[in-house]
Amino acid sequence: MSPPGELRWLCRLVDESLRPYIEPREFVSVCKEKEKEILVASSQVVRKIQVQIRGFDFGADAKPAPDKEELCCSNQHSSVDQCLQKIVTEMMILLTVKSEFVRHVAVNALVLTSKLVSTTGNNWDGCIHLLCCSLEMAIARMLSCSYAPSSGAENNDFDSSNVDFLMQCGLKNCDWSTVAGITQVLRVICKQLKEDYDDGLVKVYYDSVNSCLLKMPWDLLDEYYQSCDIGGTNKSSSMNQLSRNSFGAMEPKFLGTFLQLLCSLVDRNDFVETGCDSASKHPIIVTVTNLIPRLVKWCLGKQEDSAETCSIHYLKHKLLVLMIRLGSLTYLDCSILLSWFELLHNYFEELLQKPLTQFQSDQGDCLEGSPFLFSLSDEEACGMYSSHLQRQAVFLLLACSFSLISQRGENAHHCNCSSLCSCFTTNPDSELDHSCRKKGSQELYKWIQGHLPTEVTINHEKYMEICMNFISSFLQLYLREDDLLFEVLLQLLSISSCLQQQFERKDAAYQDVKKDFPFDLLDIFNPVYLFHLFLSEIHYDHQVLLDYLISKDTGISCAKYLLRILHLICNSWKLFMEFPLNGEFLNQSSCKRRKVLGDGPQFLADGMPSSVDNEASIVLHIKNYKEDTQYGFKYYFIKPFKKAAECLLSLNNSVENLHQKNLFPYNPEVLLKRLRRFQEFCCQEKGFHGQKTE
């Protein structure tokens, strides 16, 4: 079939614009003058493709039609595949140039080519398959100079002649930066598909990328890692010097970009909407999940070098993001979760054991790129990144533990992700179920034990103070990063619900673990106490809650948490009303705390030891008068229930007012219904008028 006009136009444009700079195809390095010429020529190609795409976006009538001369390629191609092959191959050559700027423009050109093809409907399948084939062939070539292209050609949909042409002309001088460039092209295309979702295009893309991942020579990569100590000392004599050098350059250029691609692949809203059972069966989810152990080993399996600290931190960050997303999208088998625990302890143990109470100054929490960041020392800046990784590692530990605790045979595979704990039935446990739940509980207990005083026991006179001190420290850690705050609160709510069910049904796995530790997880993760402490950390400011609710990043998760906790509070009203705030909390201000001026009663979010008077008011008293008087601390009287109630009623008033004016970003009727029910409970309390305050 003859190529359509748009492809012939693009083929001629690329050929005439780039041919002077890619012939002969032997160059790798370029001088500054040559680099400038290539950048000008390739940028013109990018600009003309953008104009052509805009023409299609405005409609067929507005699209500028290429003239008859432009429709003809300099070399006539008999098929769409051959035309596409020539376009992609000549752009691939630019990815082999040792210039970061030229490669950047080449990535843009390839992305726009795919956009033009999808917009005009000209063989999208062939374009994506060709890009995936390029990635597969480039990696194969990098792993071994003797790795024959034909061996890869047998497993794909392209003619061997096409693959040979691509290898000989487009990827002859590729390196790991070239591989990273192709990976970046696929990632940007993935992100564009999210913005303009099309079922047909998405399916072709995911099928092609998954097929590419399955055909990658992962075993050969493992072989190279085993035979070559990257950074190192123990090199295999069978590996030629070229392979050693190129393989050593694999990090972080390719690995970082490859992790970015995988994170984009598993960050699809349609996975969440179809439910966890469907997501767990999606081929791309299965493939990426199976890659996790290898990825962790390749990225983190060498000694950390001070010169590469930032790279290691970034790779850790992307690995944790990837694992968290996979865990939220799919129901993972017990064996996978156990392997993830092993990875966490082998590669992220330092983050898990880092004290929750060691916070940096407020400057240490500034945004990257902020002028305040420049006032930090390298050690302080490193601590800031470390706290970010700590939040992710702890969240993943909680997620994996909860997944194991909620295991209940095959029933779990049919449960919605948000209500896994409902899978508990009266059916007898299998040995595997018992083992999985026991392991999940053990992991939680052991981690928490590492952050509690060694003398803690349930009979300790300050046992509840110690528990709430831990919860307060935990909350302060996550209040410094909003994107995970409500996800972790929802996780703790689910864990608590599952543990409560296990306690009520006298679950053997729960009892086996509980007897080995001097504290109870139900005390640590009491959701009502946790909510009270959360409100105190934000200084009972309903405007902070409102900001969370209308935020694009936290709105959905905040609304989910409030709906669930309000339902629980109304069903546990006495517990909520009689909350005994006590605990020797940190002498650190919460990052969400607002300063209160004046002489009236106030509550410090970071609190101090307390006692309860006859009127159920909380008396915060001073343990060490000499130490604390320098801060001007005195006796403070507050009623946690009253403060919390006023905060939630004020929130109800604000949300209702915005909703009536059509200013709330989504329909909050369900949330308002829960808040009104909460108000009804408040009005029944003696001495509480239930008034709404702003």
C-alpha positions as CSV (number, residue, x, y, z in Angstrom):
1,M,0.0,0.0,0.0
2,S,1.4,3.4,-0.9
3,P,2.2,5.7,2.0
4,P,-0.4,8.4,2.7
5,G,0.5,12.0,1.9
6,E,1.4,13.1,5.4
7,L,4.0,10.3,5.8
8,R,5.5,11.0,2.4
9,W,5.7,14.7,3.4
10,L,7.4,13.9,6.7
11,C,9.8,11.4,5.0
12,R,11.0,14.0,2.6
13,L,11.2,16.7,5.3
14,V,13.4,14.5,7.5
15,D,15.5,13.3,4.6
16,E,16.2,16.7,3.2
17,S,16.7,18.5,6.5
18,L,18.8,15.9,8.3
19,R,20.7,14.0,5.6
20,P,23.6,16.5,5.3
21,Y,24.3,15.9,9.0
22,I,23.8,12.1,9.2
23,E,25.8,11.1,6.2
24,P,28.2,9.3,6.5
25,R,26.6,7.5,9.5
26,E,30.0,7.0,11.3
27,F,30.2,10.2,13.4
28,V,29.7,10.1,17.1
29,S,31.3,13.2,18.5
30,V,30.7,16.6,17.0
31,C,32.4,20.0,17.2
32,K,30.5,23.0,18.6
33,E,29.9,24.4,15.1
34,K,28.5,21.1,13.8
35,E,26.4,20.7,16.9
36,K,24.8,24.1,16.3
37,E,24.0,23.2,12.7
38,I,22.4,20.0,13.7
39,L,20.3,21.7,16.4
40,V,19.1,24.3,13.9
41,A,18.1,21.7,11.3
42,S,16.4,19.3,13.7
43,S,14.6,22.2,15.5
44,Q,13.2,23.3,12.1
45,V,11.9,19.7,11.6
46,V,10.2,19.8,15.0
47,R,8.6,23.1,14.4
48,K,7.2,22.1,11.0
49,I,5.7,18.9,12.5
50,Q,4.1,20.9,15.2
51,V,2.5,23.2,12.6
52,Q,1.2,20.2,10.7
53,I,-0.3,18.7,13.9
54,R,-2.0,22.0,14.8
55,G,-3.5,22.0,11.3
56,F,-5.2,18.7,12.0
57,D,-6.3,19.8,15.5
58,F,-8.1,22.7,13.9
59,G,-9.9,20.4,11.5
60,A,-9.3,19.0,8.1
61,D,-10.3,22.1,6.3
62,A,-7.8,24.3,8.2
63,K,-5.0,21.9,7.7
64,P,-2.3,23.2,5.3
65,A,-2.0,20.6,2.6
66,P,1.5,19.8,1.3
67,D,2.1,20.6,-2.3
68,K,2.7,17.9,-4.8
69,E,6.5,18.2,-4.7
70,E,6.5,17.8,-0.9
71,L,4.4,14.6,-1.2
72,C,7.3,12.8,-2.9
73,C,10.1,11.2,-0.9
74,S,13.6,11.5,-2.3
75,N,13.6,7.8,-2.4
76,Q,10.2,6.3,-3.3
77,H,9.0,3.8,-0.7
78,S,6.5,1.2,-1.6
79,S,4.8,0.8,1.8
80,V,3.9,2.7,4.9
81,D,6.2,0.5,7.0
82,Q,9.2,1.4,4.8
83,C,8.4,5.1,5.0
84,L,8.0,5.0,8.8
85,Q,11.2,3.0,9.1
86,K,13.2,5.6,7.2
87,I,11.7,8.5,9.3
88,V,12.4,6.8,12.6
89,T,15.8,5.5,11.6
90,E,17.2,8.9,10.6
91,M,15.9,10.4,13.8
92,M,17.5,7.6,15.7
93,I,20.8,8.5,14.3
94,L,20.5,11.9,16.1
95,L,20.2,9.9,19.4
96,T,23.6,8.5,18.9
97,V,25.3,11.9,18.7
98,K,27.2,12.7,21.9
99,S,25.4,15.9,22.6
100,E,22.8,16.3,25.3
101,F,21.0,19.1,23.3
102,V,20.9,17.2,20.0
103,R,19.5,14.1,21.8
104,H,16.9,16.2,23.5
105,V,15.6,17.6,20.2
106,A,15.7,14.1,18.7
107,V,13.4,12.8,21.5
108,N,11.0,15.7,20.8
109,A,11.1,14.9,17.1
110,L,10.3,11.2,17.6
111,V,7.5,12.0,20.1
112,L,5.9,14.4,17.6
113,T,6.2,11.9,14.8
114,S,4.1,9.5,16.9
115,K,1.7,12.3,17.5
116,L,1.4,13.1,13.8
117,V,0.9,9.4,13.0
118,S,-1.9,9.0,15.7
119,T,-3.6,12.2,14.7
120,T,-3.7,11.3,11.0
121,G,-4.5,7.6,11.6
122,N,-1.4,6.5,9.6
123,N,-0.3,3.2,11.1
124,W,0.0,4.0,14.8
125,D,0.6,0.3,15.4
126,G,3.7,0.3,13.2
127,C,5.1,3.4,14.7
128,I,4.9,2.1,18.3
129,H,6.2,-1.3,17.3
130,L,9.1,0.3,15.5
131,L,10.0,2.3,18.6
132,C,9.8,-0.7,20.9
133,C,11.8,-2.8,18.4
134,S,14.5,0.0,18.5
135,L,14.6,-0.1,22.3
136,E,15.0,-3.9,22.2
137,M,17.7,-3.9,19.6
138,A,19.6,-1.0,21.2
139,I,19.7,-2.8,24.6
140,A,20.7,-6.1,22.9
141,R,23.6,-4.3,21.1
142,M,24.8,-2.6,24.3
143,L,24.9,-5.9,26.2
144,S,27.0,-7.7,23.7
145,C,28.7,-6.6,20.5
146,S,28.3,-10.2,19.3
147,Y,24.6,-10.2,20.1
148,A,23.2,-10.8,16.6
149,P,20.2,-8.7,15.6
150,S,18.6,-11.6,13.9
151,S,18.2,-13.4,17.2
152,G,15.9,-10.6,18.3
153,A,14.2,-10.4,14.9
154,E,12.8,-13.9,15.3
155,N,10.7,-12.8,18.2
156,N,9.1,-9.6,16.8
157,D,6.7,-8.6,14.1
158,F,9.2,-7.0,11.8
159,D,11.0,-8.4,8.8
160,S,14.6,-9.2,9.5
161,S,15.6,-6.9,6.7
162,N,14.0,-4.0,8.5
163,V,15.7,-4.8,11.8
164,D,19.1,-5.2,10.0
165,F,18.5,-1.8,8.4
166,L,17.7,-0.2,11.8
167,M,20.7,-1.8,13.4
168,Q,23.2,-0.9,10.7
169,C,22.0,2.6,10.0
170,G,20.2,3.9,13.0
171,L,21.7,2.2,16.0
172,K,25.2,1.3,14.8
173,N,26.9,3.8,17.2
174,C,24.4,3.7,20.1
175,D,25.3,3.9,23.7
176,W,23.3,3.8,27.0
177,S,22.4,7.5,26.4
178,T,20.8,6.4,23.2
179,V,18.9,3.7,25.0
180,A,17.8,6.2,27.6
181,G,16.6,8.5,24.8
182,I,14.4,5.8,23.2
183,T,13.0,5.0,26.6
184,Q,12.3,8.7,27.2
185,V,10.4,8.8,23.9
186,L,8.1,5.9,25.0
187,R,7.6,7.6,28.4
188,V,6.5,10.9,26.9
189,I,4.1,9.2,24.5
190,C,2.6,7.4,27.5
191,K,2.1,10.7,29.4
192,Q,0.5,12.2,26.3
193,L,-1.9,9.2,26.0
194,K,-3.1,10.1,29.6
195,E,-4.1,13.6,28.5
196,D,-6.0,12.5,25.4
197,Y,-7.2,9.0,26.3
198,D,-8.2,6.8,23.4
199,D,-9.0,3.1,24.1
200,G,-7.6,1.9,20.8
201,L,-4.3,3.8,20.9
202,V,-3.8,2.9,24.6
203,K,-4.3,-0.8,24.0
204,V,-1.8,-0.8,21.1
205,Y,0.7,1.1,23.1
206,Y,0.4,-1.2,26.2
207,D,0.5,-4.4,24.2
208,S,3.6,-3.3,22.3
209,V,5.5,-2.1,25.3
210,N,4.6,-5.2,27.3
211,S,5.7,-7.4,24.4
212,C,9.0,-5.4,24.3
213,L,9.6,-5.9,28.0
214,L,8.9,-9.6,27.8
215,K,11.4,-10.0,25.0
216,M,14.2,-8.1,26.7
217,P,17.3,-10.2,27.4
218,W,16.9,-9.8,31.2
219,D,18.9,-13.0,31.9
220,L,21.8,-11.5,30.0
221,L,21.6,-8.4,32.1
222,D,21.7,-10.5,35.2
223,E,24.7,-12.3,33.8
224,Y,26.6,-9.1,33.2
225,Y,25.8,-7.9,36.7
226,Q,27.1,-11.1,38.2
227,S,30.3,-11.1,36.1
228,C,31.0,-7.4,36.5
229,D,31.1,-5.6,39.9
230,I,30.0,-2.1,38.7
231,G,32.2,0.3,40.4
232,G,34.5,-2.3,40.7
233,T,37.0,-4.8,41.4
234,N,35.8,-8.1,40.2
235,K,35.6,-8.1,36.4
236,S,35.1,-11.1,34.2
237,S,37.9,-11.8,31.8
238,S,35.4,-12.9,29.2
239,M,34.0,-9.4,29.0
240,N,35.7,-7.2,26.4
241,Q,36.7,-3.6,27.4
242,L,34.1,-2.0,25.2
243,S,31.3,-3.9,26.9
244,R,32.8,-3.1,30.4
245,N,33.0,0.6,29.7
246,S,29.5,0.9,28.1
247,F,27.9,-1.3,30.7
248,G,29.4,0.7,33.5
249,A,27.8,3.8,32.0
250,M,24.4,2.2,32.3
251,E,23.7,4.0,35.6
252,P,22.0,6.3,36.0
253,K,21.3,7.4,32.4
254,F,19.3,4.4,31.4
255,L,18.1,3.0,34.8
256,G,16.6,6.3,35.9
257,T,14.7,6.9,32.6
258,F,13.6,3.2,32.6
259,L,12.2,3.6,36.1
260,Q,10.4,6.8,35.0
261,L,8.8,4.8,32.1
262,L,7.6,2.0,34.4
263,C,6.2,4.5,36.9
264,S,4.2,6.1,34.1
265,L,3.0,2.7,32.8
266,V,1.5,1.8,36.2
267,D,0.0,5.2,37.0
268,R,-3.1,4.8,34.9
269,N,-6.5,6.0,36.3
270,D,-8.3,3.2,34.4
271,F,-6.4,0.6,36.4
272,V,-8.0,2.0,39.6
273,E,-11.4,2.4,38.1
274,T,-11.6,-1.2,37.0
275,G,-10.8,-2.5,40.5
276,C,-7.8,-4.3,41.9
277,D,-8.8,-7.7,40.6
278,S,-8.8,-6.5,36.9
279,A,-5.6,-4.5,37.5
280,S,-3.8,-7.6,38.9
281,K,-4.5,-9.5,35.7
282,H,-3.3,-6.7,33.4
283,P,-0.3,-8.0,31.5
284,I,1.8,-4.8,32.0
285,I,1.2,-4.9,35.8
286,V,2.2,-8.6,35.9
287,T,5.4,-7.9,33.9
288,V,6.5,-4.8,35.9
289,T,5.8,-6.6,39.2
290,N,8.0,-9.5,38.2
291,L,10.8,-7.1,37.3
292,I,11.0,-5.4,40.8
293,P,13.6,-7.7,42.4
294,R,15.9,-7.3,39.4
295,L,15.4,-3.5,39.2
296,V,16.3,-3.1,42.9
297,K,19.4,-5.3,42.6
298,W,20.6,-3.4,39.5
299,C,19.9,0.1,40.9
300,L,21.1,-0.5,44.5
301,G,23.2,-3.6,44.4
302,K,26.6,-1.7,44.6
303,Q,28.3,0.2,47.3
304,E,27.1,3.8,47.6
305,D,29.7,6.3,46.4
306,S,29.6,9.8,47.8
307,A,29.9,11.2,44.3
308,E,26.7,9.3,43.3
309,T,24.6,10.0,46.4
310,C,22.1,12.1,44.5
311,S,21.7,9.4,41.8
312,I,21.2,6.7,44.4
313,H,18.7,8.8,46.2
314,Y,16.8,9.4,43.0
315,L,16.8,5.7,42.1
316,K,15.6,4.8,45.6
317,H,12.8,7.3,45.2
318,K,11.6,6.0,41.8
319,L,11.8,2.4,43.0
320,L,9.7,3.1,46.1
321,V,7.2,5.1,44.0
322,L,7.0,2.2,41.6
323,M,6.4,-0.4,44.3
324,I,3.9,1.8,46.1
325,R,1.9,2.2,42.9
326,L,2.0,-1.5,42.1
327,G,0.8,-2.3,45.6
328,S,-2.1,0.2,45.3
329,L,-3.2,-1.2,41.9
330,T,-3.1,-4.9,42.4
331,Y,-3.6,-7.6,44.9
332,L,-0.1,-9.1,45.4
333,D,0.5,-12.7,46.1
334,C,1.9,-13.6,49.5
335,S,5.2,-14.7,47.9
336,I,5.7,-11.4,46.2
337,L,5.0,-9.5,49.4
338,L,7.5,-11.6,51.3
339,S,10.1,-10.9,48.6
340,W,9.4,-7.2,49.0
341,F,10.0,-7.3,52.7
342,E,13.3,-8.9,52.0
343,L,14.1,-6.1,49.5
344,L,13.0,-3.5,52.1
345,H,15.3,-4.9,54.8
346,N,18.3,-5.4,52.4
347,Y,18.2,-2.1,50.7
348,F,16.1,0.3,52.7
349,E,16.7,-0.8,56.3
350,E,18.5,2.4,57.2
351,L,15.4,4.4,56.2
352,L,13.1,2.2,58.2
353,Q,15.2,2.5,61.3
354,K,15.7,6.2,61.1
355,P,14.2,7.9,64.2
356,L,10.8,9.5,63.6
357,T,11.7,12.3,66.1
358,Q,14.7,13.7,64.3
359,F,13.3,16.6,62.3
360,Q,15.3,19.2,60.5
361,S,14.7,22.9,60.8
362,D,11.9,24.5,58.8
363,Q,14.4,25.4,56.1
364,G,15.0,21.7,55.6
365,D,11.5,21.3,54.4
366,C,11.6,24.0,51.7
367,L,10.8,23.1,48.1
368,E,13.6,22.0,45.9
369,G,14.9,25.1,44.0
370,S,13.8,27.5,46.8
371,P,16.3,30.2,47.7
372,F,16.2,28.9,51.3
373,L,17.7,25.6,50.1
374,F,20.9,27.3,49.3
375,S,21.5,28.2,52.9
376,L,21.6,24.5,53.9
377,S,24.8,22.6,54.2
378,D,25.2,19.4,52.0
379,E,24.5,17.3,55.1
380,E,21.3,19.2,55.9
381,A,20.1,18.9,52.3
382,C,20.9,15.2,52.3
383,G,18.8,14.9,55.5
384,M,15.9,16.5,53.7
385,Y,16.0,13.9,50.8
386,S,16.5,11.2,53.4
387,S,13.3,12.2,55.2
388,H,11.4,12.1,51.9
389,L,12.7,8.5,51.3
390,Q,11.9,7.6,54.9
391,R,8.2,8.5,54.4
392,Q,8.0,6.4,51.2
393,A,9.8,3.4,52.8
394,V,7.6,3.4,55.9
395,F,4.5,3.7,53.8
396,L,5.5,0.7,51.7
397,L,6.2,-1.3,54.8
398,L,2.7,-0.5,56.1
399,A,1.1,-1.3,52.7
400,C,2.9,-4.7,52.5
401,S,2.1,-5.5,56.1
402,F,-1.6,-4.7,55.6
403,S,-1.8,-6.8,52.5
404,L,-0.4,-9.8,54.4
405,I,-2.6,-9.2,57.4
406,S,-5.7,-9.1,55.2
407,Q,-4.8,-12.3,53.3
408,R,-7.7,-14.7,53.4
409,G,-7.2,-17.4,50.8
410,E,-8.9,-17.0,47.4
411,N,-11.6,-14.8,48.9
412,A,-9.1,-11.9,49.0
413,H,-8.8,-12.0,45.2
414,H,-12.4,-11.0,44.8
415,C,-12.3,-8.0,47.3
416,N,-12.2,-4.4,46.5
417,C,-8.8,-2.8,47.5
418,S,-10.5,-0.4,49.9
419,S,-12.2,-3.1,51.9
420,L,-9.8,-6.0,52.0
421,C,-10.5,-6.5,55.7
422,S,-14.1,-7.5,54.9
423,C,-12.7,-10.7,53.4
424,F,-12.6,-12.3,56.8
425,T,-15.1,-15.1,57.1
426,T,-15.8,-17.9,59.5
427,N,-14.1,-20.4,57.2
428,P,-11.1,-22.2,58.7
429,D,-7.8,-20.7,57.9
430,S,-5.4,-22.4,55.6
431,E,-1.8,-22.8,56.8
432,L,-0.7,-20.3,54.2
433,D,-3.3,-17.7,55.3
434,H,-2.1,-18.1,58.9
435,S,1.5,-17.8,58.0
436,C,0.9,-14.7,55.8
437,R,-1.1,-12.8,58.4
438,K,1.4,-13.7,61.1
439,K,4.3,-12.4,59.0
440,G,2.5,-9.2,58.3
441,S,1.8,-8.6,62.0
442,Q,5.4,-9.5,62.9
443,E,6.8,-6.9,60.5
444,L,4.6,-4.2,61.9
445,Y,5.4,-5.1,65.5
446,K,9.1,-5.3,64.9
447,W,9.2,-1.9,63.1
448,I,7.2,-0.2,65.8
449,Q,9.3,-1.8,68.6
450,G,12.4,-0.2,67.1
451,H,10.9,3.3,67.7
452,L,9.5,2.7,71.2
453,P,11.4,3.0,74.5
454,T,12.9,-0.4,75.5
455,E,11.0,-0.3,78.9
456,V,7.6,-0.1,77.3
457,T,5.0,-2.6,78.6
458,I,1.2,-2.6,78.6
459,N,1.3,-2.3,82.4
460,H,3.7,0.7,82.3
461,E,2.2,3.7,84.1
462,K,2.8,5.8,81.0
463,Y,2.0,3.2,78.4
464,M,-0.7,5.2,76.7
465,E,1.5,8.3,76.8
466,I,4.2,6.3,75.0
467,C,1.7,5.1,72.4
468,M,0.4,8.5,71.6
469,N,3.9,10.0,71.6
470,F,4.7,7.5,68.8
471,I,1.6,8.4,66.9
472,S,2.3,12.1,67.2
473,S,5.9,11.6,65.9
474,F,4.5,9.5,63.1
475,L,2.0,12.1,62.1
476,Q,4.6,14.9,62.1
477,L,6.7,12.9,59.7
478,Y,3.9,12.8,57.1
479,L,2.5,16.2,57.8
480,R,5.6,17.5,56.0
481,E,4.6,15.9,52.7
482,D,1.0,16.2,51.9
483,D,0.9,13.8,48.9
484,L,1.3,10.8,51.2
485,L,-0.4,12.1,54.3
486,F,-4.0,10.9,53.7
487,E,-2.8,7.8,51.9
488,V,-1.0,6.7,55.1
489,L,-4.0,7.7,57.3
490,L,-6.3,5.6,55.1
491,Q,-3.8,2.7,55.4
492,L,-3.7,3.0,59.2
493,L,-7.5,3.1,59.3
494,S,-7.6,-0.1,57.3
495,I,-5.0,-1.8,59.3
496,S,-6.8,-0.9,62.5
497,S,-10.1,-2.3,61.1
498,C,-8.5,-5.6,60.2
499,L,-6.7,-5.9,63.5
500,Q,-10.0,-5.3,65.4
501,Q,-11.7,-8.0,63.4
502,Q,-8.9,-10.4,64.1
503,F,-9.1,-9.5,67.8
504,E,-12.9,-10.1,67.9
505,R,-12.7,-13.4,66.2
506,K,-9.7,-14.5,68.3
507,D,-7.5,-15.0,65.2
508,A,-4.7,-17.4,66.0
509,A,-2.1,-15.5,63.9
510,Y,-2.8,-12.3,65.7
511,Q,-2.6,-13.9,69.1
512,D,0.6,-15.7,68.2
513,V,2.4,-12.5,67.4
514,K,0.8,-10.3,70.1
515,K,2.1,-12.5,73.0
516,D,5.7,-12.0,71.8
517,F,5.6,-8.1,72.2
518,P,5.0,-5.9,75.2
519,F,2.5,-3.7,73.4
520,D,-0.6,-4.0,71.3
521,L,-1.0,-2.7,67.7
522,L,-4.7,-1.8,68.5
523,D,-3.4,0.7,71.0
524,I,-0.8,2.1,68.6
525,F,-3.2,2.4,65.7
526,N,-6.4,3.4,67.5
527,P,-8.1,5.4,64.6
528,V,-10.2,7.7,66.9
529,Y,-7.1,8.7,68.9
530,L,-5.1,9.1,65.7
531,F,-7.8,11.5,64.3
532,H,-7.7,13.5,67.5
533,L,-4.0,13.9,67.3
534,F,-4.2,14.7,63.6
535,L,-6.5,17.6,64.4
536,S,-4.3,18.8,67.2
537,E,-1.3,18.7,64.8
538,I,-3.1,21.1,62.4
539,H,-4.1,23.2,65.5
540,Y,-7.8,22.5,65.0
541,D,-7.8,24.8,62.0
542,H,-10.7,23.9,59.7
543,Q,-9.2,26.0,56.9
544,V,-6.3,23.5,56.7
545,L,-8.8,20.7,56.2
546,L,-10.6,22.8,53.6
547,D,-7.3,23.3,51.7
548,Y,-6.7,19.6,51.8
549,L,-10.2,18.9,50.4
550,I,-10.0,21.3,47.5
551,S,-6.4,20.4,46.6
552,K,-5.9,18.6,43.3
553,D,-3.3,16.4,44.9
554,T,-5.0,15.5,48.2
555,G,-8.7,16.2,47.6
556,I,-9.8,12.7,46.8
557,S,-7.8,10.9,49.5
558,C,-8.7,13.6,52.1
559,A,-12.4,13.2,51.3
560,K,-12.2,9.4,51.5
561,Y,-10.4,9.6,54.9
562,L,-13.0,12.1,56.4
563,L,-15.9,10.0,55.2
564,R,-14.5,6.8,56.8
565,I,-13.4,8.4,60.0
566,L,-16.6,10.3,60.5
567,H,-18.6,7.1,60.0
568,L,-16.3,5.4,62.6
569,I,-16.6,8.3,65.1
570,C,-20.4,8.3,65.0
571,N,-20.3,4.6,65.7
572,S,-17.8,5.1,68.5
573,W,-19.1,8.3,69.9
574,K,-18.2,7.8,73.5
575,L,-14.6,6.9,72.6
576,F,-14.3,10.1,70.6
577,M,-15.9,12.3,73.2
578,E,-13.8,11.0,76.1
579,F,-10.5,11.1,74.3
580,P,-7.9,11.3,77.1
581,L,-5.2,13.4,75.6
582,N,-2.0,12.5,77.4
583,G,1.5,11.9,76.2
584,E,4.9,13.4,76.5
585,F,5.1,14.7,73.0
586,L,8.0,16.2,71.1
587,N,9.1,19.7,71.8
588,Q,8.8,20.4,68.1
589,S,6.2,22.5,66.4
590,S,4.1,20.8,63.7
591,C,4.7,22.2,60.3
592,K,0.9,22.7,60.0
593,R,0.6,24.6,63.3
594,R,-0.6,28.2,63.2
595,K,0.6,30.6,65.9
596,V,-2.1,31.7,68.3
597,L,-1.8,35.2,69.8
598,G,-3.5,36.5,73.0
599,D,-3.9,35.4,76.5
600,G,-6.8,33.0,76.1
601,P,-6.6,29.2,76.4
602,Q,-4.4,27.6,73.7
603,F,-3.2,24.2,72.8
604,L,0.2,23.3,71.6
605,A,0.2,20.8,68.7
606,D,3.4,19.3,70.1
607,G,1.9,19.1,73.6
608,M,3.3,18.1,77.0
609,P,2.3,15.6,79.7
610,S,-1.2,16.0,80.9
611,S,-3.9,15.0,83.4
612,V,-7.7,15.1,83.5
613,D,-9.6,17.3,85.9
614,N,-13.1,16.7,87.3
615,E,-14.7,18.6,84.4
616,A,-13.1,16.4,81.8
617,S,-10.7,19.3,80.8
618,I,-7.2,18.5,79.9
619,V,-4.5,20.0,82.2
620,L,-1.2,20.2,80.4
621,H,1.4,20.4,83.1
622,I,5.2,20.9,83.2
623,K,7.5,18.0,83.9
624,N,10.7,20.1,84.2
625,Y,9.8,23.6,85.2
626,K,13.3,25.1,84.7
627,E,13.7,23.6,81.3
628,D,10.3,24.6,80.0
629,T,9.8,28.1,81.5
630,Q,12.3,29.5,79.0
631,Y,9.6,29.0,76.4
632,G,7.0,30.7,78.5
633,F,4.9,27.6,79.0
634,K,2.2,27.7,81.6
635,Y,-0.8,25.6,82.5
636,Y,-3.3,25.2,79.6
637,F,-6.8,24.0,79.8
638,I,-8.6,22.6,76.7
639,K,-11.3,20.1,75.9
640,P,-10.1,18.0,72.9
641,F,-13.6,16.9,72.1
642,K,-14.9,20.5,72.0
643,K,-11.9,21.7,69.9
644,A,-12.3,18.8,67.5
645,A,-16.1,19.3,67.3
646,E,-15.8,23.0,66.6
647,C,-13.2,22.3,63.9
648,L,-15.4,19.9,62.1
649,L,-18.6,22.0,62.4
650,S,-16.7,25.0,61.0
651,L,-15.6,22.8,58.1
652,N,-19.2,21.8,57.5
653,N,-20.2,25.4,57.4
654,S,-17.4,26.3,54.9
655,V,-18.0,23.4,52.6
656,E,-21.7,24.1,52.6
657,N,-21.3,27.8,51.8
658,L,-18.9,27.0,48.9
659,H,-21.2,24.3,47.6
660,Q,-24.2,26.6,47.6
661,K,-22.2,29.1,45.5
662,N,-21.1,26.3,43.1
663,L,-17.5,27.1,44.1
664,F,-16.5,23.6,45.5
665,P,-14.5,21.7,42.9
666,Y,-16.7,18.5,43.2
667,N,-20.0,17.4,44.7
668,P,-19.5,17.2,48.5
669,E,-23.1,16.1,49.4
670,V,-21.9,12.7,50.8
671,L,-19.3,14.5,53.0
672,L,-21.9,17.1,54.1
673,K,-24.3,14.3,55.0
674,R,-21.7,12.8,57.3
675,L,-20.8,16.1,58.8
676,R,-24.5,16.8,59.5
677,R,-24.8,13.5,61.3
678,F,-21.7,14.4,63.4
679,Q,-23.4,17.7,64.2
680,E,-26.5,15.8,65.5
681,F,-24.4,13.8,67.9
682,C,-22.7,17.0,69.1
683,C,-26.1,18.7,69.8
684,Q,-27.1,15.8,72.0
685,E,-24.2,16.5,74.4
686,K,-24.8,18.4,77.5
687,G,-23.2,21.8,77.5
688,F,-22.4,21.7,73.8
689,H,-24.6,23.9,71.7
690,G,-23.5,22.5,68.3
691,Q,-23.1,25.9,66.8
692,K,-21.3,26.3,63.5
693,T,-18.3,28.7,63.6
694,E,-16.2,30.3,61.0
